[in-house]
Amino acid sequence: MLGGRHGLEPVETTLLIPLVARAYGDQLFPDMAVQDRCAAIALAGLHEDEDDIEEFLQDRLSVYGVLSRTRIFRQLATDFFTRHRQGWGVNLGCGLSSYFQWLDRQDNHWLDADLPAVMALRESLLPTLGLRHHSASVDLRRAHWWRSLGLPRGPHAPPVWVMLEGVLMYLQPEEVMHVLREFACHAPPGSELVCDSLSWMATGWASLHPSVSHTDAQFAWGARQMSDFTAIDPRLRKLSEHAVLDGYNLATAWLCPGFRALWGVPAYGIVRLGLAQAR
Ligand SMILES: C[S@@+](CC[C@H](N)C(=O)[O-])C[C@H]1O[C@@H](n2cnc3c(N)ncnc32)[C@H](O)[C@@H]1O
């Protein structure tokens, strides 16, 4: 069990799963390579046990899923910064991921934020990538996190691209709603929030997940219908949805779209939200 390692709580320890996938996954899935030079640096600094790393790598579907979702988040952010050159990006629950290595557009700003213990570890392992790269501690369960992070607010502020990757499923349902409402209340026009979506059927079953089971963390929330992402505030809109696992093999190519059609939510996917136009 990895809980307690590096002074981290179980849910914080889950950051190791995507870190290992981004550091080693390119060799396993060359067609899905992400070329993450920062992941290798961070993982080397952690001095992880070879056996633990190998255990994560044996969960091939999760490794593929991390590479696939990384490419989707990165592409959506690239599209956003093409439209909003001076926009802000914020990675909430960033763990040890480093998206600004790919997304620095000379005028944009980027903020990496996570719980205090993770940010302390991050600072000891990863460099800041220039003056427009910021970092801060945040607990998304607390009120007013948008304001406490100093993110742009108001109708004339630059739009913000918010990403939550592998985070919402570890929060309680009311905490997820609070995160979405905080975005709806404070994000400037043109802002987007992109997150991954795990089906409600996984809730409570993390012990069956080949990688998460090593961390003692639990899945606390999953979407029952796609409107769960927007119902909490009338300003929220679903802009697009993205499949993550379909390309893994023939079985997922059939099962993932089948699950989505049958249950109305993906088993695992990515959702992009925006704000209604002001009248
Ligand atoms: C599976 S890891 C994902 C890390 C990173 N997004 C990635 O994909 O590499 C989950 C992350 O969510 C963070 N997290 C969980 N609950 C949080 C909270 N209440 N506030 C901020 N971050 C949180 C954890 O500390 C951890 O870094």
The ligand as an ORCA input file, in Angstrom:
! r2SCAN-3c Opt
* xyz 0 1
  C      -4.932     10.954     -9.592
  S      -4.068     12.347     -8.959
  C      -4.035     13.308    -10.463
  C      -2.872     14.259    -10.504
  C      -2.741     15.034    -11.812
  N      -3.949     15.743    -12.127
  C      -2.342     14.103    -12.945
  O      -3.193     13.726    -13.748
  O      -1.156     13.769    -13.001
  C      -5.314     13.202     -7.969
  C      -4.833     14.544     -7.457
  O      -5.956     15.257     -6.903
  C      -5.488     15.978     -5.792
  N      -6.603     16.318     -4.914
  C      -7.460     15.450     -4.321
  N      -8.317     16.125     -3.525
  C      -8.003     17.447     -3.636
  C      -8.528     18.634     -3.054
  N      -9.535     18.594     -2.178
  N      -7.981     19.816     -3.402
  C      -6.950     19.853     -4.272
  N      -6.410     18.764     -4.859
  C      -6.917     17.566     -4.535
  C      -4.524     14.995     -5.142
  O      -3.677     15.615     -4.202
  C      -3.793     14.434     -6.351
  O      -2.658     15.159     -6.689
*
